[in-house]
Amino acid sequence: MARDPNIPDAFDVVTVVVLRRPADAPVMSDEELDDLQARHLAYRADLGRRGLLAANGPFGEQSDPAYRGMSVFACDAAEAARLSDADPSVIAGRLVYDVMEWWVRAGALAFPLAEGPVGERRTLPDD
């Protein structure tokens, strides 16, 4: 069977982590939240300096306010989960995360601030 010409021959596969606020997030004072946010941002900035994050940032307007932000990691899903487990906001229970691979047409994404390669090039398996 011939492959559909609209389906790319190759994909760039990157690891994405989506952060969200759980329904049972602990209630904290404004001072505690400010301190936690500062530690969360410092942790994510450190991951970026270490070359582990290619892109990172909060969501603005969205259909579900539980979704807080997204990161594109320069590592595999298991390592991204391990690193996300160490985020102060995850440890505190204010955030949880979902890890996934994102398959995008090869060459469609660029991470000019990344220190090295992000993701890997893959092809779809033959049927």
Secondary structure as the mmCIF struct_conf table of DSSP 4:
data_model
#
loop_
_struct_conf.conf_type_id
_struct_conf.id
_struct_conf.beg_label_comp_id
_struct_conf.beg_label_asym_id
_struct_conf.beg_label_seq_id
_struct_conf.end_label_comp_id
_struct_conf.end_label_asym_id
_struct_conf.end_label_seq_id
HELX_LH_PP_P HELX_LH_PP_P1 ALA A 2 ASP A 4
TURN_TY1_P TURN_TY1_P1 PRO A 5 ASN A 6
BEND BEND1 ILE A 7 ILE A 7
BEND BEND2 ASP A 9 ASP A 9
STRN STRN1 PHE A 11 ARG A 20
TURN_TY1_P TURN_TY1_P2 ALA A 23 ASP A 24
HELX_LH_PP_P HELX_LH_PP_P2 ALA A 25 VAL A 27
HELX_RH_AL_P HELX_RH_AL_P1 ASP A 30 ARG A 49
TURN_TY1_P TURN_TY1_P3 ARG A 50 GLY A 51
STRN STRN2 LEU A 53 PRO A 58
BEND BEND3 GLU A 61 GLU A 61
BEND BEND4 SER A 63 SER A 63
TURN_TY1_P TURN_TY1_P4 PRO A 65 ALA A 66
STRN STRN3 TYR A 67 PHE A 73
BEND BEND5 ALA A 74 CYS A 75
HELX_RH_AL_P HELX_RH_AL_P2 ALA A 77 ASP A 85
TURN_TY1_P TURN_TY1_P5 ALA A 86 ALA A 86
HELX_RH_AL_P HELX_RH_AL_P3 PRO A 88 ILE A 91
TURN_TY1_P TURN_TY1_P6 ALA A 92 GLY A 93
BEND BEND6 ARG A 94 ARG A 94
STRN STRN4 VAL A 96 ARG A 105
TURN_TY1_P TURN_TY1_P7 ALA A 106 GLY A 107
BEND BEND7 ALA A 108 ALA A 108
TURN_TY1_P TURN_TY1_P8 PRO A 112 LEU A 113
BEND BEND8 GLU A 115 GLY A 116
BEND BEND9 GLY A 119 GLY A 119
STRN STRN5 GLU A 120 ARG A 122
HELX_LH_PP_P HELX_LH_PP_P3 LEU A 124 ASP A 126
#
